[in-house]
């Protein structure tokens, strides 16, 4: 199969009614900060971003300049959610990090009076985004390059000297995995609508198998193919996106999350998995090959406790889906949609518990 030249191109639509902003106030702000060249056109990126993301165009028709504006959503939000300030800070810090491409950041506005909520503006970078780790839009000859770019970029991120880029206070460096396990056990127990033996057993198993700390690194928190902007005409990474969950943490937890599709079934609705797919025929490297490449890139030995990190990634994802399921039920979502989410949570919990049992 040949790759579709237009596959992965972002869809840009008119601004949704719920996300309308004060265009005149935005024009004035951008002008004051030297980012406006004549008029301003505002549209919105289609998709499920938790933070509304806009496409800005200024300049002449012959030589337009494009920016991306990302803002907190309207309405009440949890204090720890939608942290665009953290996104702005970490991408600014990584501006010159070798091998970790990020957009150039321009301004961060904390004044909600300008357009309704805090926001930041960054360069627009042309590229492609693919949500399905099976990469059906690409030819088999191109898929391996995407997977190699993913692991190379993640290894480069984890090589960044946290202190040198000014992020030593961006998160607590020790006890990351232990805190995460405790947090997600609590989140799951608070949202559980019925007992799930696999989830309960996995939560206890993880508590009993907490891996040792290692040299802390910048952890993206949601590093996956769907958060990589690929170059328009190659499989290299043009930019890493969606840094909302970034912190200082255990690098192998980041790697395990990126490798989670290897442990989830292919072809199940709503589950981004490639287990059961003929990887060689599809041009996708196996997990062991990806791990070896990562270790070589970072200059480290074999990874200890790999199944623990994989099981934790599956546990965290199942806990998140359980929360979505519980909120859907409370909000009287359509029964079929809510049940689909609930089934996915159970399936992922079972996969995590299977990884744990195999380890023992």
FITI-911103 format. One record per residue (C-alpha): x, y, z. Coordinates in Angstrom, 3 decimals. Example, Ala and Ser with C-alpha at 12.3 -4.5 7.8 and 13.67 -1.06 7.14 Angstrom:
2
@c1 12.300&c2 -4.500&c3 7.800
@c1 13.670&c2 -1.060&c3 7.140
This chain:
360
@c1 0.000&c2 0.000&c3 0.000
@c1 1.338&c2 3.416&c3 -0.926
@c1 1.148&c2 6.204&c3 1.606
@c1 -1.615&c2 8.781&c3 1.132
@c1 0.096&c2 12.147&c3 0.570
@c1 -2.663&c2 13.926&c3 2.501
@c1 -2.929&c2 11.421&c3 5.343
@c1 -2.399&c2 12.841&c3 8.795
@c1 -2.891&c2 16.473&c3 7.792
@c1 -4.564&c2 18.415&c3 10.616
@c1 -8.202&c2 19.322&c3 10.097
@c1 -8.850&c2 23.031&c3 10.590
@c1 -12.439&c2 24.160&c3 11.092
@c1 -14.398&c2 27.265&c3 12.058
@c1 -14.175&c2 28.097&c3 15.761
@c1 -16.793&c2 26.158&c3 17.713
@c1 -19.486&c2 28.155&c3 19.453
@c1 -18.366&c2 26.953&c3 22.893
@c1 -14.776&c2 28.070&c3 22.183
@c1 -15.384&c2 31.517&c3 20.705
@c1 -13.022&c2 34.221&c3 21.947
@c1 -12.737&c2 38.010&c3 21.834
@c1 -10.948&c2 38.473&c3 18.528
@c1 -10.475&c2 42.241&c3 18.940
@c1 -8.858&c2 41.749&c3 22.351
@c1 -6.612&c2 39.038&c3 20.908
@c1 -5.589&c2 41.270&c3 18.001
@c1 -4.671&c2 44.049&c3 20.420
@c1 -2.633&c2 41.651&c3 22.585
@c1 -0.761&c2 40.150&c3 19.639
@c1 -0.061&c2 43.606&c3 18.237
@c1 1.373&c2 44.743&c3 21.580
@c1 3.723&c2 41.731&c3 21.519
@c1 4.885&c2 42.174&c3 17.937
@c1 3.048&c2 39.157&c3 16.558
@c1 0.476&c2 40.846&c3 14.356
@c1 1.141&c2 41.881&c3 10.764
@c1 -2.067&c2 43.439&c3 9.494
@c1 -5.310&c2 41.535&c3 10.066
@c1 -5.955&c2 38.306&c3 11.946
@c1 -7.859&c2 35.175&c3 10.948
@c1 -8.784&c2 32.673&c3 13.652
@c1 -9.860&c2 29.074&c3 13.104
@c1 -9.643&c2 25.939&c3 15.240
@c1 -7.970&c2 22.568&c3 15.049
@c1 -10.471&c2 19.734&c3 14.959
@c1 -9.890&c2 16.946&c3 17.431
@c1 -10.206&c2 15.953&c3 21.058
@c1 -7.601&c2 18.161&c3 22.677
@c1 -8.468&c2 18.913&c3 26.278
@c1 -7.171&c2 22.443&c3 25.729
@c1 -8.825&c2 24.260&c3 22.781
@c1 -6.231&c2 24.882&c3 20.078
@c1 -6.509&c2 27.579&c3 17.413
@c1 -4.862&c2 28.299&c3 14.069
@c1 -3.946&c2 31.962&c3 13.667
@c1 -3.076&c2 33.631&c3 10.364
@c1 -1.692&c2 37.152&c3 9.919
@c1 0.344&c2 38.908&c3 7.253
@c1 -0.421&c2 39.173&c3 3.544
@c1 -2.075&c2 36.578&c3 1.338
@c1 1.232&c2 36.147&c3 -0.508
@c1 3.330&c2 35.798&c3 2.648
@c1 1.119&c2 34.709&c3 5.561
@c1 2.466&c2 33.985&c3 9.029
@c1 0.828&c2 31.215&c3 11.030
@c1 0.758&c2 30.678&c3 14.779
@c1 -0.941&c2 28.243&c3 17.118
@c1 -2.812&c2 29.464&c3 20.196
@c1 -3.598&c2 27.008&c3 22.968
@c1 -5.824&c2 27.997&c3 25.884
@c1 -7.515&c2 26.574&c3 28.920
@c1 -11.115&c2 25.541&c3 28.289
@c1 -13.932&c2 27.710&c3 29.596
@c1 -15.767&c2 26.895&c3 32.825
@c1 -14.659&c2 25.433&c3 36.149
@c1 -11.580&c2 23.207&c3 35.989
@c1 -9.609&c2 21.264&c3 38.564
@c1 -6.514&c2 23.097&c3 39.893
@c1 -4.161&c2 20.415&c3 38.562
@c1 -5.812&c2 20.118&c3 35.138
@c1 -5.203&c2 21.918&c3 31.842
@c1 -1.830&c2 23.242&c3 32.968
@c1 -0.913&c2 25.235&c3 29.905
@c1 1.634&c2 27.117&c3 32.020
@c1 3.563&c2 23.876&c3 32.447
@c1 3.305&c2 23.140&c3 28.718
@c1 4.699&c2 26.566&c3 27.918
@c1 7.501&c2 26.269&c3 30.433
@c1 8.744&c2 22.836&c3 29.397
@c1 8.638&c2 23.594&c3 25.666
@c1 10.457&c2 26.878&c3 26.260
@c1 13.112&c2 25.009&c3 28.258
@c1 13.553&c2 22.457&c3 25.458
@c1 13.985&c2 25.062&c3 22.708
@c1 17.617&c2 24.096&c3 22.102
@c1 17.559&c2 20.455&c3 23.260
@c1 19.201&c2 18.251&c3 20.604
@c1 16.832&c2 15.715&c3 19.084
@c1 13.701&c2 17.012&c3 20.858
@c1 11.907&c2 19.265&c3 18.384
@c1 9.323&c2 21.601&c3 19.881
@c1 7.601&c2 24.675&c3 18.451
@c1 9.129&c2 28.058&c3 19.198
@c1 7.185&c2 29.648&c3 22.050
@c1 6.271&c2 33.330&c3 21.828
@c1 4.033&c2 34.529&c3 24.671
@c1 2.215&c2 33.135&c3 27.688
@c1 -0.720&c2 35.217&c3 28.931
@c1 -2.006&c2 34.460&c3 32.425
@c1 -4.587&c2 37.258&c3 32.311
@c1 -7.964&c2 35.562&c3 31.806
@c1 -9.544&c2 38.928&c3 30.997
@c1 -7.930&c2 39.051&c3 27.544
@c1 -9.781&c2 36.153&c3 25.848
@c1 -11.546&c2 34.450&c3 28.753
@c1 -8.884&c2 32.011&c3 29.963
@c1 -5.054&c2 31.930&c3 30.082
@c1 -3.332&c2 31.018&c3 26.816
@c1 -0.023&c2 30.837&c3 25.006
@c1 1.073&c2 31.360&c3 21.402
@c1 3.681&c2 29.308&c3 19.558
@c1 4.897&c2 28.803&c3 16.015
@c1 2.822&c2 26.698&c3 13.653
@c1 4.791&c2 23.749&c3 12.288
@c1 3.441&c2 21.911&c3 9.231
@c1 3.212&c2 18.179&c3 9.697
@c1 1.151&c2 15.031&c3 10.047
@c1 -0.409&c2 13.290&c3 13.045
@c1 -1.439&c2 9.619&c3 13.137
@c1 -3.534&c2 8.327&c3 16.019
@c1 -3.542&c2 4.610&c3 15.193
@c1 -0.247&c2 2.866&c3 16.124
@c1 -0.843&c2 0.399&c3 13.280
@c1 -0.334&c2 3.369&c3 10.908
@c1 -2.771&c2 2.116&c3 8.258
@c1 -2.405&c2 5.359&c3 6.276
@c1 1.291&c2 4.687&c3 5.608
@c1 3.096&c2 2.184&c3 3.434
@c1 4.833&c2 -0.677&c3 5.265
@c1 8.198&c2 0.744&c3 4.165
@c1 7.488&c2 3.955&c3 6.109
@c1 6.124&c2 2.545&c3 9.361
@c1 9.443&c2 1.407&c3 10.776
@c1 10.831&c2 4.906&c3 10.343
@c1 8.008&c2 6.331&c3 12.438
@c1 8.643&c2 3.837&c3 15.239
@c1 12.379&c2 4.516&c3 15.142
@c1 11.763&c2 8.263&c3 15.248
@c1 9.492&c2 7.779&c3 18.253
@c1 12.069&c2 5.917&c3 20.308
@c1 14.981&c2 8.115&c3 19.188
@c1 13.095&c2 11.261&c3 20.177
@c1 12.100&c2 9.806&c3 23.545
@c1 15.698&c2 8.778&c3 24.272
@c1 16.851&c2 12.290&c3 23.349
@c1 14.295&c2 13.784&c3 25.740
@c1 15.512&c2 11.549&c3 28.554
@c1 19.129&c2 12.580&c3 27.875
@c1 18.337&c2 16.252&c3 28.528
@c1 20.094&c2 17.599&c3 31.636
@c1 17.189&c2 18.677&c3 33.846
@c1 19.230&c2 21.209&c3 35.807
@c1 20.923&c2 22.699&c3 32.742
@c1 17.588&c2 23.608&c3 31.117
@c1 16.205&c2 25.107&c3 34.329
@c1 13.648&c2 22.428&c3 35.194
@c1 15.086&c2 21.118&c3 38.462
@c1 11.936&c2 22.276&c3 40.294
@c1 9.499&c2 21.001&c3 37.639
@c1 8.652&c2 17.872&c3 39.648
@c1 9.778&c2 15.768&c3 42.577
@c1 12.700&c2 13.620&c3 41.366
@c1 12.369&c2 10.658&c3 43.748
@c1 9.512&c2 8.254&c3 44.389
@c1 7.775&c2 9.027&c3 41.085
@c1 6.461&c2 5.531&c3 40.321
@c1 5.409&c2 4.910&c3 43.928
@c1 3.447&c2 8.175&c3 43.975
@c1 1.872&c2 7.415&c3 40.628
@c1 0.734&c2 3.961&c3 41.716
@c1 -0.770&c2 5.373&c3 44.899
@c1 -2.475&c2 8.174&c3 42.971
@c1 -4.060&c2 5.941&c3 40.362
@c1 -5.123&c2 3.304&c3 42.882
@c1 -6.923&c2 6.093&c3 44.712
@c1 -8.442&c2 7.480&c3 41.521
@c1 -9.662&c2 4.051&c3 40.496
@c1 -11.142&c2 3.221&c3 43.895
@c1 -12.944&c2 6.572&c3 43.957
@c1 -14.554&c2 5.958&c3 40.561
@c1 -15.093&c2 2.179&c3 40.604
@c1 -18.722&c2 1.354&c3 39.897
@c1 -18.306&c2 -2.347&c3 40.617
@c1 -15.551&c2 -4.694&c3 41.704
@c1 -12.984&c2 -5.640&c3 39.056
@c1 -10.840&c2 -8.483&c3 40.410
@c1 -8.100&c2 -7.924&c3 37.813
@c1 -7.836&c2 -4.226&c3 38.653
@c1 -7.819&c2 -4.840&c3 42.406
@c1 -5.179&c2 -7.552&c3 42.107
@c1 -3.035&c2 -5.465&c3 39.748
@c1 -3.139&c2 -2.445&c3 42.055
@c1 -1.908&c2 -4.515&c3 44.978
@c1 0.727&c2 -6.268&c3 42.843
@c1 2.127&c2 -2.927&c3 41.700
@c1 2.270&c2 -1.685&c3 45.285
@c1 4.298&c2 -4.797&c3 46.134
@c1 6.650&c2 -4.427&c3 43.140
@c1 7.643&c2 -0.759&c3 43.122
@c1 10.848&c2 -0.402&c3 41.047
@c1 13.888&c2 1.413&c3 42.320
@c1 14.425&c2 5.069&c3 41.454
@c1 16.853&c2 6.005&c3 38.718
@c1 18.374&c2 9.266&c3 37.530
@c1 15.306&c2 11.451&c3 36.995
@c1 14.478&c2 12.797&c3 33.575
@c1 11.925&c2 14.988&c3 31.889
@c1 8.935&c2 12.685&c3 31.497
@c1 6.403&c2 13.677&c3 28.843
@c1 3.619&c2 11.682&c3 30.490
@c1 1.677&c2 10.937&c3 27.285
@c1 4.399&c2 10.015&c3 24.813
@c1 2.852&c2 8.097&c3 21.905
@c1 2.651&c2 8.190&c3 18.140
@c1 -0.529&c2 10.283&c3 18.305
@c1 1.351&c2 13.098&c3 20.062
@c1 4.129&c2 13.301&c3 17.488
@c1 3.937&c2 15.757&c3 14.614
@c1 5.733&c2 14.041&c3 11.744
@c1 7.402&c2 15.971&c3 8.955
@c1 5.191&c2 16.414&c3 5.852
@c1 7.520&c2 14.404&c3 3.609
@c1 9.452&c2 12.058&c3 5.896
@c1 9.120&c2 9.922&c3 9.022
@c1 11.191&c2 12.272&c3 11.171
@c1 9.568&c2 14.089&c3 14.094
@c1 8.872&c2 17.747&c3 13.358
@c1 7.577&c2 18.464&c3 16.872
@c1 6.496&c2 16.722&c3 20.068
@c1 3.050&c2 17.939&c3 21.133
@c1 0.735&c2 17.918&c3 24.185
@c1 3.067&c2 18.433&c3 27.145
@c1 0.245&c2 18.935&c3 29.652
@c1 1.301&c2 15.937&c3 31.798
@c1 5.054&c2 16.602&c3 31.648
@c1 7.013&c2 16.431&c3 34.902
@c1 10.290&c2 15.186&c3 36.311
@c1 9.933&c2 11.452&c3 36.652
@c1 11.158&c2 7.962&c3 35.862
@c1 12.136&c2 7.746&c3 32.182
@c1 11.257&c2 4.061&c3 31.868
@c1 7.652&c2 4.786&c3 32.847
@c1 7.541&c2 7.112&c3 29.812
@c1 9.032&c2 4.402&c3 27.598
@c1 6.592&c2 1.757&c3 28.828
@c1 3.650&c2 4.010&c3 28.063
@c1 4.995&c2 4.542&c3 24.533
@c1 5.245&c2 0.750&c3 24.142
@c1 1.764&c2 -0.001&c3 25.495
@c1 0.273&c2 -0.766&c3 22.026
@c1 2.408&c2 -3.933&c3 21.952
@c1 0.319&c2 -5.231&c3 24.883
@c1 -3.137&c2 -4.280&c3 23.620
@c1 -5.113&c2 -6.226&c3 21.012
@c1 -5.269&c2 -5.082&c3 17.425
@c1 -8.663&c2 -4.452&c3 15.868
@c1 -10.670&c2 -3.719&c3 19.022
@c1 -12.777&c2 -0.560&c3 18.790
@c1 -11.382&c2 2.262&c3 20.914
@c1 -8.224&c2 0.327&c3 21.868
@c1 -4.994&c2 1.503&c3 20.244
@c1 -3.225&c2 -1.847&c3 20.084
@c1 -1.037&c2 -3.808&c3 17.686
@c1 -0.842&c2 -7.156&c3 19.521
@c1 -1.881&c2 -9.861&c3 17.088
@c1 -0.845&c2 -7.833&c3 14.058
@c1 1.874&c2 -9.381&c3 11.871
@c1 4.422&c2 -6.721&c3 12.748
@c1 7.095&c2 -7.853&c3 10.305
@c1 4.655&c2 -7.857&c3 7.400
@c1 3.481&c2 -4.388&c3 8.392
@c1 6.996&c2 -2.992&c3 8.704
@c1 6.679&c2 -2.331&c3 12.451
@c1 9.649&c2 -3.231&c3 14.699
@c1 8.970&c2 -5.475&c3 17.685
@c1 9.073&c2 -4.267&c3 21.263
@c1 12.422&c2 -5.902&c3 22.044
@c1 13.966&c2 -4.122&c3 19.062
@c1 12.582&c2 -0.791&c3 20.265
@c1 13.913&c2 -1.353&c3 23.790
@c1 17.367&c2 -2.249&c3 22.477
@c1 17.393&c2 0.870&c3 20.311
@c1 16.357&c2 3.061&c3 23.264
@c1 19.055&c2 1.608&c3 25.535
@c1 21.694&c2 2.097&c3 22.852
@c1 20.605&c2 5.700&c3 22.299
@c1 20.819&c2 6.444&c3 26.016
@c1 23.939&c2 4.392&c3 26.653
@c1 22.326&c2 2.266&c3 29.363
@c1 22.185&c2 -1.475&c3 30.040
@c1 19.179&c2 -3.753&c3 30.021
@c1 16.044&c2 -2.422&c3 31.679
@c1 15.201&c2 -3.906&c3 35.059
@c1 11.576&c2 -4.501&c3 36.010
@c1 10.255&c2 -3.825&c3 32.500
@c1 7.018&c2 -5.803&c3 33.113
@c1 6.318&c2 -3.655&c3 36.187
@c1 6.458&c2 -0.475&c3 34.118
@c1 4.263&c2 -2.003&c3 31.398
@c1 1.742&c2 -3.258&c3 33.962
@c1 1.663&c2 0.187&c3 35.552
@c1 0.987&c2 1.897&c3 32.199
@c1 -1.912&c2 -0.458&c3 31.597
@c1 -3.190&c2 0.072&c3 35.148
@c1 -3.076&c2 3.860&c3 34.791
@c1 -4.898&c2 3.746&c3 31.465
@c1 -7.586&c2 1.444&c3 32.868
@c1 -8.027&c2 3.762&c3 35.862
@c1 -8.446&c2 6.760&c3 33.567
@c1 -11.054&c2 4.929&c3 31.482
@c1 -12.873&c2 3.819&c3 34.626
@c1 -13.136&c2 7.474&c3 35.625
@c1 -14.506&c2 8.351&c3 32.174
@c1 -16.992&c2 5.482&c3 32.489
@c1 -18.170&c2 6.620&c3 35.928
@c1 -18.605&c2 10.216&c3 34.755
@c1 -20.495&c2 9.036&c3 31.673
@c1 -22.939&c2 7.131&c3 33.858
@c1 -23.409&c2 10.123&c3 36.144
@c1 -24.011&c2 12.364&c3 33.146
@c1 -26.582&c2 9.983&c3 31.696
@c1 -24.495&c2 9.327&c3 28.608
@c1 -25.944&c2 6.892&c3 26.112
@c1 -25.792&c2 3.451&c3 27.624
@c1 -23.958&c2 1.919&c3 24.659
@c1 -21.189&c2 4.534&c3 24.718
@c1 -20.690&c2 4.196&c3 28.471
@c1 -20.644&c2 0.418&c3 28.248
@c1 -18.012&c2 0.535&c3 25.505
@c1 -15.741&c2 2.637&c3 27.725
@c1 -16.349&c2 0.328&c3 30.677
@c1 -15.496&c2 -2.729&c3 28.626
@c1 -12.251&c2 -1.129&c3 27.439
@c1 -11.259&c2 -0.386&c3 31.047
@c1 -11.854&c2 -4.020&c3 31.979
@c1 -9.955&c2 -5.351&c3 28.963
@c1 -6.925&c2 -3.155&c3 29.676
@c1 -6.957&c2 -4.135&c3 33.365
@c1 -6.954&c2 -7.798&c3 32.348
@c1 -3.981&c2 -7.210&c3 30.056
@c1 -2.099&c2 -5.507&c3 32.858
@c1 -2.815&c2 -8.341&c3 35.286
@c1 -1.677&c2 -10.867&c3 32.655
@c1 1.654&c2 -9.025&c3 32.333
@c1 2.030&c2 -9.065&c3 36.132
@c1 1.249&c2 -12.785&c3 36.442
@c1 3.683&c2 -13.633&c3 33.658
@c1 6.409&c2 -11.675&c3 35.487
@c1 5.890&c2 -13.663&c3 38.673
